[in-house]
Amino acid sequence: MLNRRSFARAAFGVAAMTVTRIGRAQRAQSAVVSNGPLPPSITALQSMTGLVRPFTHDEREARIERARRLMAKEKMAAIVLMGGASPQYFANVSLGGGERLWALVIPAKGKPFFVCPAFEEDRAREILAASPFAKDPDIRIWQEDESPYRRLIQGLNDRGISSGRIGVEETVKFVFADGIAHAGAPAFKVVSATPVTAGCRMIKDPHEVDCLRLAGQATVRVYEAVYRALSEGMTQRDVNALIQAGYSRVGFAGEASLNIGEYTASPHGSPVPQTIREGTIIMLDDGCKVEGYTSDITRTMVLGNPTDKMLKVFEIVRRAQKAALDASKPGVPNDAVDAAARKVIVDAGYGPGFKYFTHRVGHGLGMEMHEWSYLVKSNMYGWPSQPTLQPGMVFSDEPGVYIKGEFGIRLEDDLHVTETGAELLTPPSPSLEHPFG
């Protein structure tokens, strides 16, 4: 899936490969960013890694028990995890394998087990060394001329599970889900594991929220340092170098896409090479990861003097972001949050519907930048049919107005649903000219 991060990488890649005509001043600026001393605002950044508290095996085992309670509710015999963040969430492992099946299987009863190619067994044990099952992992291996799916079904049979519904995580390739279905038929039926995986992951505990809060704080600090180092003539490559230097200083892996002027009117930007000019809109977007949990922050700003129209649109978007925050309370339907922000924008003349505010107001946030659930009217994303806010959910709050051929303005902070309402995990941007106060 092409998300904002992969799009940003593509954009910087195209910018790096495309030969553009730039003046001597711009070349000199690029040389300073690439080869010269870092700007003072970047060197002033301090490491934040000392604030990190790692997750424990006990915490991950508690997640597995929660998954089992949801499996019982959904009448699932087991769930199968492969790619994506779910294996990391439940077991602190990242599984690969390409066309070969590697899987973490969490049964409704009995010990979780792993399925992997026989020639990868040693590597599997190395991967599992950081998991809650490191002492005595149950690894079901299969030779190249054998069926991995039969190994998986046998693992369930060995736990006294001879029939039932097997939940397959949404990122599992069809070829693997289909193989499991055929190997298990007719006793087993393959279904979506989303009610279990999303049911666990979309409700964050205080430790997870702490990681998301720290990731957001780190992103805002890096953005501010980069903003104070910006000057006319800088390119996307220059700013990317500053971003990477900033994240290196705070100690977390992160990145950001940069779009300028008319290209900010596309919510996810453009790969066209761009150069900063005074008086044009500048948009930074994306985030960093802390213990696997990702921030997603957008700051829109102007070097120099914004136009009256820019100031007016910024104020509309700022009010829309506040409206979404104020509407967020436990029990409120997800679509009501989108409606609250959209009403502000439409009532201000930027409507109807999705004409200028072209996307949903928010998405779930956690170990992946986009995950369950979503703040939007329709539920094209499937489960659950009518989602409502619950304490512990974290979303992006990112209304925007995009005027094609001119500019776009988006404000994005990360929103945590509390027992009584909601909070932003980072201070919202106060203005175009002073985006960090």
N, C-alpha and C positions, 0 to 999 in steps of 0.2 A: 504494500500500500504506500502511495506517495503522500507522506505527511509533510508538515511544514519543515521539519528538520532535513528530510531527504531532498525536499525542494530547494532548501537553502544551499545544501551541498552542491546540487546541480547548478544553481545560480552562480555560486562562486567558481565552480569548475569551468563553466562557460566563460565567465569573466576572465579567468586566468588564461584560457586558451585563445580568446579572441584578441586579435591585434587591433588596438585602437590608437587613434591619433590624439596624443595629449601634449600639452605645452611643457616648456622647460620647468615652469613653476610646479606643475603637477608631478613631473618626474622627480624633481628635487624632494617634494613632499613624500612621495612614495619611498624614496631612498631613505629618508629619515625614519619612516615607520618601520621599514624592513631591516635596515642595517644600523641605524643610529640608536642613541639612548632612548629608552622608553619615556613617555611623558610623565611628569611628576604625579599626575592623578592616578596613573597606573601603578607606578612604583610605591605609592602610598597605600595600596591595598595590602591587607594583612591576611594571613592564613586563617581560615575558619574551621579547619579540620578538627581542632580541639573541642569543638562544640558537638561533634558527632557522637552518638551513642549507638553502637552496632546492635542488630537484632540477635536474639539468642535462640538456641535450639528449642527451649521451652516455649517461646513465642510462636515458633513455626509449628510445633506439635499442637499447640492450642488452635491454630488455624485449621489443621487437619481434622481435629475433633469437631470444630464448627462445620467444616465441609461435610462430615459424616452426619451431623444432625440435619443438614439441608438435604443430603442424599436420602435420608429416611423420609423426610417430608415429600420429596419428589419421587420416591419409590425407585431409586437408582441402586444398582448393585455395586457400581464402581464408577470412577471417572478416569479418563485417560488424558494425560497432558504430554505435549511435545514441545512445540515452539512457544514464542511469546514470553510473557513475564510470569505466567502462572507457576511453572516449575521453580522459578526463583522465589516466588511468594511463599509457596508451601514447603520447599525443601532446600532453598539456597543452592540450586543447581541450574545450569544453563545447558539444555540439550540440543544437539545438532544431529547430523547424520545424512543430510541431503536426501537421496532416494532410498536410504536404508532406514528402517524403523528403529528409532530410539524412543522410549516412552517411560514416563513415570506413571504407575497405576496406583491409585488410592482406592482400595476396596471399602465397601461399607463396613466390613468387619475383617479383622486380621491386619497384618503388617503390610505397609506399602511395598511394592517391588518394582524392579526396573527390567526393561527388555532392551537388549542391544546386540549388535553383531558380535560373534565370538572373538574375532580378531581385535575388537575394541575393548575387551573386558578389562585389561589393565588400565586403559585410559578412563573407563567408566569408574573404576575404583578410585582413581585420582580425583575425578570430578565429585564423587560422593564423599570424599574426605571432609568436606566442609558442610555436609548435610547432617540432619538429626539421625541418620541411619548409618553413620560412618563406621561404627563398631562391628556391625554384622549385617551388611547389606545383602538383600536377596536379589541377585542379578540373574535373570533368565537369558541365557545366550542362545543364539541361533547361527548355524553355519550358512554359508552363501547358497547352498542348495536346499535349505529348509525354510519352512514358513514361520516368520516371526509372530504371525497372528495366532497360530496354534500355541506357541509358547505363552502368549498373553492369556488366552482362554484357559490353558492348563494352570497358570498361576492363580486364576480365580477359583478353578475347581479344587486346587490344593487348599484353599481357604474355606471350603465348604459351600462355595457359591456356584451353583450348577445352572442357574437361569436368571433372567431379569433384564433390566435396562442398563446399558452401558453408556454413560455420558461421555461424549467426545468434545474436548475443548475447541472453541471456535476457530483457532488458528491451525488446527490439524488439517493437513492436506486431504482432499477427497480420496486419493488413492489409498491412504492409510485407513481412513474411516470405512471405506468400502471393503477393504481387506478384513478388518475386524468384524464387520457385519456378516460377511460370507463365512468366516471361520466360526463364528458363534451361532449362526442360524441352525435350527429354528429356536433354540433354547434362549438365546440372547437377542436383544433388539438394540440397535445403536440409536441414541437420541442426543440432543444437544445438552452439553454440560453447563451451559450458561447460567441456568438458575442456581447452580452451586458455585461456580467460579466467580461470576459477577456478584452473586449473593454474598460471598465472603469479601471480595476485593473492594466493592464499592462503599463499604462501611469501614472507615478508617478508625483505628484506635488512637489514643493520645500519642503514642510513640510515632506512628506513621504521620500524624499531623505535625508533630515536631520536625520530622524530616522534611516535609513539604514546606513548612514555614521557613526553615533554614535555607532550603533551596531557593525559595523566593527572595529572601533577604540577600543571599549571595548574588542572585541575578540582578537585583536592583542596584547593589553596590557596584557591580561590574559595569552595568549600563551607565550609571552616573559618572564613573571614572572615564569611560569611553566618551561620553557626551562632553566632558570638560576638556577632552583632548581633540575634539573635532575641529576641523578648519576647512575653509573653502578649497576645493580642488582635490580633496581626498576621494578615493575610489572605494568600491566594495571590498577589494582586496586589502586596501590599507586598513579599513575598519575591521575586517575579519582578523587581521593580525593583532589589532588592539584587543579585540574580544578574547582571542586565545591567550594573549599575554595576561589579561585580567583574570580569566578563570584559572590560569596557572598560578597566579599569585594567591587567590583565595583557596585553591586546592581542590576544586571540583571540576569534573569534565562537563563542558557546556559549549554552546555555540549560539549564533544568532544570525538571522537573515537581515539584510539592510536593503531598504527600498527608498527611493527618492522621487519627489515631485509627482508627475503623472502616474508613475508606476505604483505609488501607494494606493491608487484607486482600484487595484486588484488585490483582494484580501491576502493572497499568498504571494504577491509580488511577481516579479519577472526576472528571467535570466539575462536580460539585456544589460550590458555594462552601463553603470551609472556613476555620476560624479556629483559630489555635494556642491551646491551653490547657495549663497546667502539668500534668505527669503523663501526657500522652498521647503516643503514638508519632508521630514526625515522620519522613517519608521523602523524601529528595532523590534524584533520578535524572536521568541523561543525561550530557552532556559538552560538549566543544568540539573545534574542528578546528585542526590545525597542519599547514600545507602540504597540506591536503586529507585528513589522517588524523585519525580521530575517536576520542576516548576514550569510555568508557561506564562510569560510576561510580555506585554507589548507596551512600548513607550513611543509616543508620537511627539515630535518636537520641531522647532524651527531655529536655524541659526540666523540671527538678525531679526528683522521686523516682519511678523506675519501680517497678512491682509485682514481686513475686517471680516471677510467671509470665512477665512480660516478660524478666526477667533470665535465667530458665531457658531460654526459647526463643532468646534472643540467643546464649547459650553453645552451644546445639545447632547453630545456623546457623554460628557461628564455626568449630566443629569440622568441619562439613561442607565449608566453604570450604577449610579446610586439607587435608582428605582429598582433595578434587579436585586441589589443587596437588600433593600428594605422589604421586598416581596418574599424573600427567602426565609421560610420558617418550617419547622417540622410539620408534616401533614399537608403542606401546600403542593398541589399538582405541579410537576415540572414545567408544564406549558404556561402556567401563570407567571413564572419568572420571565420567560421570554416575552410574554404579552405585556408585562409592565414596562420593560425596556423599550419594546417596539412602539408602544403607545406614545412615549415621550418623543421618539424620533418622527413618527408619522404626524403627530399633532404639530410638530415644528415645521412641517411642510416637506419632509423627506419621506414620502410614501407614494402609493400605498404599499402595504405588505412588505415584500422583499426587494422593492425597486432600488432603494439606496442602502438599506441595511440588509445585505444580501445573504446572510448566514444566520444560523441559530445564535442565541446569546451565550451559550456555554456548553461545555462537555465535561464529563467526568475526568478526574485527574488522579494519578497515583503512580504506579510503577510504569505506566505507559502514558504518553502525553494525551492520548484520546482513549478513554475507556468508559465503561458504564457509570452512571446513566447520562442522559442528555437533556439539556434545557431547550425544548423546542415543542411546537404545537403538535405536529403529527408524530407518530411513533413508528417511523419507517425502519427503525433499528431493531424492532422485534420485541424483545422481552424486557421488562414486563409490559403488559398491554397498556396500563395507565400508571406510570411511575409517579411516585410522590417523594418529596424530600424527607430524609431521615437524618437524625443526628449522626455526625461522623462522615457524612458525604462531603466531598470536596470537588468543586467545579471551577472552570474558568468563568470569569464574568467579563465578557469582551464585546460589548456593542460597538458598532462602527457605522460610519456614513462614507460611502464611496461614490465620488462624482467622476465619471469617466472623462478622460481628457484633461482633468484638472488635478485632483488630489483625493486622498482618502485619509480619514482619521479613525483610529481604533484605540481604545483604552482597555487594557487587559490586566487584571489582577486575579489572584486565586482566592476563591470564596469557600469558607468552611461553615457548614451548617452545624449550629450548636443546639443545645437542649431548648433554648428559648428563642433563637433567631438565627443570625449568621454574622460572620466577621470576614473581612478581607485579611489575608495573611501578609499583605504588604501595603504600605501607605499608597493611596491612589495619587495619580499625577495631578498637580494643581493647575498647570497652565502649559501652553505651548512654549512660551519663552523661558519658563523656569520649571521644567518637567520634574525636577527633584526637590522643589521648594527652595 
